[in-house]
Amino acid sequence: MRGHQVSASQEEALLQGPKVVVTGATGLLGRAVCREFEIGGWIVIGTGYRRARPRFLRCDLTDEGAVKRLLHEHKPEVVIHCAAERRPDVMEGHNEAAVNLNVHATSTLAKESAVCGSFFTYISTDYVFDGRNPPYGEDDSPNPLNEYGRSKLDGEREVLRHCPGAVILRIPVLFGEVETVTESAVTSLWLKVQEATEESCILDHCLQRFPTSTQDVATVCRKLAERARQDPFIRGIFHFSGKEQMTKYEMAVAMAQAFNLPSNHLIPRTELSADMTSRPMNSQLNCSRLELLNLSVEPQAFTAAITDCLWPFTADKRWRQTVFH
């Protein structure tokens, strides 16, 4: 009896490695996820929209037909959905467009991933919690305080409805290898640090945050995907977070100290601003589920990681060549 014949296309696929589609590949997290999977030997198909470049596919995720064509043409083993409107203040004033991306596009991606048999990972947020009773486990009841949190929670529900075998990965505020310092709410504080010769700068010292490296999140995404190829029970909600609790004021002071810059112009604000969008006071995530399954990573120390991110934006122009393009 003749053995099973492997076609040329099948052999090519085996040699090339598994395929992953990464949405939001031009963004802060998406770039890190693409890089992590590429290093791991995956074929990476990144998508973007306004900032799509030659190496990424331009795809309007709010166009159901475009999403169907994307997944049915490439038939990825894994889909990592990083694309989102993640700015709470922007969402309060531009809700419809943000909901289209955070909820409706997520619904379509989850639905088509299920049809194609792709393992779907949806990147969510700690803002699904109200921050009144931390730390929060995966099974704790969400209660978002703002439109951003509500849209991401609605996205979670769409994922679980259309793709029950998916993973939802909740994460807090991110920083990483940025193209401009304003790309992350964390690295944008560098501008405040550099105002040492100007007037004093008041920074929030109330809201507790857990700044998390995009590289660490990308590694967790890859580990989840690789485990899921072997274990169909890898599904449901997971949490991942940095371990250092810091306010914006404390982050800025840490940056100043890392670069031996003055910080006496940074003033802590110990009362919440009345005109700011509602945010959770402390939405610390309990990450024990990932840890029990040996799918977590030890988060990078904030000072060391943020130093690596900010070197390209120091006065020493030699470091600018290290910024990711």
C-alpha positions as CSV (number, residue, x, y, z in Angstrom):
1,M,0.0,0.0,0.0
2,R,1.4,3.3,-1.0
3,G,2.3,5.9,1.7
4,H,0.5,9.2,1.9
5,Q,1.8,11.6,-0.7
6,V,2.6,15.2,0.5
7,S,1.8,17.7,-2.2
8,A,4.3,20.5,-3.1
9,S,2.1,23.1,-1.5
10,Q,1.8,21.1,1.7
11,E,5.5,20.5,1.8
12,E,6.2,24.2,1.3
13,A,3.8,25.0,4.2
14,L,5.6,22.6,6.5
15,L,8.9,24.1,5.6
16,Q,7.7,27.6,6.1
17,G,6.1,27.2,9.5
18,P,2.6,28.1,10.8
19,K,0.8,31.2,9.7
20,V,-0.5,34.0,11.9
21,V,-2.6,37.1,11.0
22,V,-1.9,40.1,13.3
23,T,-4.3,43.0,13.1
24,G,-3.1,46.4,14.1
25,A,0.4,45.4,12.9
26,T,1.4,49.1,12.5
27,G,0.6,49.9,16.1
28,L,2.6,49.8,19.3
29,L,1.6,46.2,20.4
30,G,1.1,44.9,16.9
31,R,4.7,45.6,15.8
32,A,6.0,43.7,18.9
33,V,3.7,40.8,18.2
34,C,4.8,40.6,14.6
35,R,8.4,40.6,15.5
36,E,8.0,38.0,18.2
37,F,6.2,35.6,15.9
38,E,8.7,36.2,13.1
39,I,11.6,35.3,15.4
40,G,9.6,32.2,16.4
41,G,9.6,31.0,12.8
42,W,6.0,31.9,12.0
43,I,4.7,33.3,8.7
44,V,3.4,36.6,9.8
45,I,0.6,38.5,7.8
46,G,0.2,41.9,9.4
47,T,-2.7,44.2,8.6
48,G,-3.0,47.9,9.0
49,Y,-5.2,50.7,7.7
50,R,-4.1,54.3,7.6
51,R,-0.5,53.5,8.5
52,A,-0.2,50.3,6.4
53,R,3.1,50.1,4.7
54,P,4.5,47.9,1.9
55,R,5.2,45.0,4.3
56,F,1.6,45.0,5.7
57,L,-1.8,44.4,4.1
58,R,-4.2,47.3,4.0
59,C,-7.5,46.0,5.4
60,D,-10.5,47.9,6.7
61,L,-11.5,45.7,9.6
62,T,-15.0,47.4,9.8
63,D,-15.6,46.0,6.2
64,E,-17.0,42.5,6.8
65,G,-16.3,41.5,3.2
66,A,-12.7,42.5,3.5
67,V,-12.2,40.6,6.7
68,K,-13.8,37.5,5.2
69,R,-11.5,37.7,2.2
70,L,-8.4,38.2,4.4
71,L,-9.0,35.1,6.5
72,H,-10.4,32.8,3.8
73,E,-7.5,33.7,1.5
74,H,-4.7,33.2,4.0
75,K,-6.3,30.6,6.2
76,P,-4.1,31.3,9.2
77,E,-3.7,28.9,12.1
78,V,-3.8,31.9,14.5
79,V,-5.3,35.4,14.5
80,I,-4.1,38.0,17.0
81,H,-6.5,40.9,17.2
82,C,-4.4,43.9,18.4
83,A,-6.2,46.6,16.4
84,A,-8.4,48.9,18.6
85,E,-9.3,52.4,19.5
86,R,-7.5,52.4,22.9
87,R,-7.6,56.1,23.9
88,P,-10.4,56.6,26.5
89,D,-10.5,60.4,26.0
90,V,-10.9,60.0,22.3
91,M,-13.7,57.4,22.7
92,E,-15.8,59.7,24.8
93,G,-16.2,62.1,21.9
94,H,-16.0,59.7,18.9
95,N,-17.9,56.8,20.1
96,E,-19.5,55.4,16.8
97,A,-16.2,54.9,14.9
98,A,-14.5,53.4,18.0
99,V,-17.4,51.0,18.6
100,N,-17.2,49.9,15.0
101,L,-13.6,48.9,15.5
102,N,-13.7,47.7,19.1
103,V,-17.0,45.8,18.9
104,H,-18.3,45.2,15.3
105,A,-14.9,44.4,13.7
106,T,-14.0,42.1,16.6
107,S,-17.3,40.3,16.1
108,T,-16.6,39.7,12.4
109,L,-13.0,38.6,13.1
110,A,-14.2,36.1,15.8
111,K,-16.9,34.8,13.5
112,E,-14.7,34.2,10.5
113,S,-11.8,32.8,12.6
114,A,-14.3,30.2,13.9
115,V,-15.4,29.4,10.3
116,C,-11.7,29.1,9.2
117,G,-10.7,27.0,12.3
118,S,-8.2,29.7,13.4
119,F,-7.2,30.1,17.0
120,F,-8.3,33.6,17.8
121,T,-6.8,35.9,20.5
122,Y,-8.5,39.1,21.4
123,I,-6.5,41.8,23.2
124,S,-8.7,43.3,25.9
125,T,-8.0,45.6,28.9
126,D,-8.0,46.0,32.6
127,Y,-10.4,48.9,32.1
128,V,-13.3,46.4,32.0
129,F,-13.1,46.7,35.8
130,D,-14.1,49.6,38.0
131,G,-10.9,49.6,40.1
132,R,-12.7,49.5,43.5
133,N,-11.7,46.0,44.7
134,P,-8.4,44.8,43.2
135,P,-6.8,42.5,42.3
136,Y,-9.1,41.2,39.7
137,G,-9.2,37.6,38.6
138,E,-10.5,36.3,35.3
139,D,-13.8,35.3,36.8
140,D,-14.5,38.6,38.6
141,S,-17.5,40.6,37.3
142,P,-16.5,43.5,35.0
143,N,-17.9,47.0,35.6
144,P,-16.3,49.4,33.2
145,L,-16.4,53.1,34.0
146,N,-16.0,54.6,30.6
147,E,-16.8,54.1,26.9
148,Y,-13.5,52.5,26.2
149,G,-13.9,49.9,28.9
150,R,-17.5,49.2,27.8
151,S,-16.5,48.8,24.1
152,K,-13.8,46.3,25.0
153,L,-16.1,44.4,27.3
154,D,-18.7,44.3,24.5
155,G,-15.9,43.0,22.2
156,E,-15.2,40.2,24.7
157,R,-18.8,39.1,24.7
158,E,-18.9,39.0,20.9
159,V,-15.7,36.9,20.9
160,L,-17.2,34.4,23.3
161,R,-20.4,34.3,21.4
162,H,-19.0,33.6,18.0
163,C,-15.7,31.8,18.8
164,P,-15.9,29.9,22.1
165,G,-12.5,28.4,21.5
166,A,-10.9,31.8,21.5
167,V,-8.6,33.4,24.1
168,I,-9.2,36.9,25.6
169,L,-6.0,38.4,27.0
170,R,-6.6,41.4,29.3
171,I,-3.6,43.7,29.8
172,P,-3.0,47.1,31.4
173,V,-1.3,50.3,30.0
174,L,1.5,49.5,27.6
175,F,4.9,50.9,26.6
176,G,7.5,49.6,24.2
177,E,9.6,50.5,21.2
178,V,7.7,53.6,20.1
179,E,8.0,55.5,16.8
180,T,7.2,58.8,18.6
181,V,7.1,59.3,22.4
182,T,3.4,60.2,22.2
183,E,2.5,56.7,20.9
184,S,2.2,55.4,24.4
185,A,0.6,57.1,27.5
186,V,3.7,55.9,29.4
187,T,6.4,57.2,27.1
188,S,4.5,60.4,26.5
189,L,5.6,61.3,30.1
190,W,9.1,61.8,28.7
191,L,8.0,65.2,27.3
192,K,7.1,66.2,30.9
193,V,10.4,65.0,32.2
194,Q,12.2,67.1,29.6
195,E,10.4,70.3,30.7
196,A,12.9,70.7,33.6
197,T,13.8,74.3,32.5
198,E,10.2,75.3,32.1
199,E,7.4,75.8,34.7
200,S,6.5,73.1,37.1
201,C,4.5,70.1,35.7
202,I,1.6,68.6,37.6
203,L,1.1,64.8,37.1
204,D,-1.5,62.5,38.4
205,H,-0.5,60.7,41.7
206,C,-3.9,59.0,42.4
207,L,-4.6,56.4,39.7
208,Q,-2.6,53.3,40.3
209,R,-1.2,51.7,37.1
210,F,0.9,48.7,36.2
211,P,2.9,49.7,33.1
212,T,3.6,46.6,30.9
213,S,6.1,46.0,28.1
214,T,4.7,45.2,24.7
215,Q,7.6,42.7,24.3
216,D,6.4,40.8,27.3
217,V,2.8,40.8,26.0
218,A,4.0,39.6,22.6
219,T,5.8,36.7,24.2
220,V,2.7,35.7,26.1
221,C,0.7,35.8,22.8
222,R,3.2,33.5,21.1
223,K,3.3,31.1,24.0
224,L,-0.5,30.9,24.1
225,A,-0.7,30.3,20.4
226,E,2.0,27.6,20.5
227,R,0.4,25.8,23.4
228,A,-3.1,26.0,21.8
229,R,-1.7,24.1,18.8
230,Q,-1.2,21.2,21.1
231,D,-3.9,21.7,23.7
232,P,-7.5,22.5,22.7
233,F,-8.4,23.4,26.2
234,I,-6.4,26.7,26.0
235,R,-9.3,29.0,25.7
236,G,-11.2,31.7,27.7
237,I,-10.0,34.7,29.6
238,F,-6.4,35.3,30.8
239,H,-4.7,38.2,32.5
240,F,-1.1,39.5,32.0
241,S,0.4,42.5,33.7
242,G,3.6,44.2,34.8
243,K,4.1,43.8,38.6
244,E,5.2,47.4,39.5
245,Q,2.4,49.6,40.8
246,M,3.0,53.2,39.8
247,T,1.2,56.5,39.2
248,K,2.0,58.7,36.3
249,Y,4.0,60.9,38.6
250,E,6.1,57.9,39.8
251,M,6.7,56.8,36.2
252,A,8.0,60.2,35.3
253,V,10.3,60.4,38.3
254,A,11.6,56.9,37.4
255,M,12.4,58.1,33.9
256,A,14.2,61.2,35.2
257,Q,16.3,59.2,37.6
258,A,17.1,56.6,34.9
259,F,18.7,59.4,32.7
260,N,20.1,61.4,35.6
261,L,17.7,64.3,34.9
262,P,16.1,66.6,37.5
263,S,12.6,65.8,38.7
264,N,11.9,68.6,41.1
265,H,9.7,70.3,38.5
266,L,7.4,67.3,38.6
267,I,4.6,67.9,41.0
268,P,2.3,65.1,42.2
269,R,-1.5,65.8,42.0
270,T,-3.2,63.9,44.8
271,E,-6.8,64.8,43.8
272,L,-8.6,63.5,40.7
273,S,-9.2,66.1,38.0
274,A,-12.9,66.9,37.7
275,D,-12.9,67.2,33.9
276,M,-11.0,63.9,33.1
277,T,-12.7,60.8,31.7
278,S,-13.5,58.3,34.4
279,R,-10.9,55.7,34.9
280,P,-10.5,52.8,37.4
281,M,-8.5,53.8,40.6
282,N,-6.6,50.5,40.7
283,S,-7.5,47.8,38.2
284,Q,-4.6,45.4,39.2
285,L,-4.9,42.1,37.4
286,N,-4.4,38.7,39.1
287,C,-2.4,36.7,36.5
288,S,-2.3,33.4,38.3
289,R,-4.1,31.4,35.5
290,L,-1.3,32.1,33.0
291,E,1.3,31.3,35.7
292,L,-0.3,28.0,36.7
293,L,-0.2,26.9,33.0
294,N,3.5,28.1,32.7
295,L,2.4,30.5,29.9
296,S,3.5,33.7,31.6
297,V,6.8,35.5,31.5
298,E,8.6,37.4,34.2
299,P,7.8,41.1,33.4
300,Q,10.8,43.3,32.6
301,A,11.7,45.8,35.3
302,F,10.2,49.1,34.5
303,T,13.3,51.3,34.8
304,A,15.4,49.0,32.6
305,A,12.7,48.6,29.9
306,I,11.7,52.2,29.8
307,T,15.3,53.2,29.4
308,D,15.7,51.0,26.3
309,C,12.5,52.6,24.9
310,L,13.6,56.2,25.5
311,W,17.2,56.1,24.4
312,P,16.3,57.0,20.8
313,F,14.7,60.3,22.1
314,T,17.6,61.5,24.2
315,A,19.8,64.4,23.1
316,D,22.5,61.9,22.0
317,K,21.4,61.5,18.3
318,R,23.4,58.3,17.9
319,W,20.6,56.4,19.7
320,R,18.0,57.5,17.1
321,Q,19.2,54.8,14.7
322,T,17.8,52.2,17.1
323,V,14.2,53.2,16.7
324,F,12.0,50.5,15.0
325,H,10.9,51.2,11.5
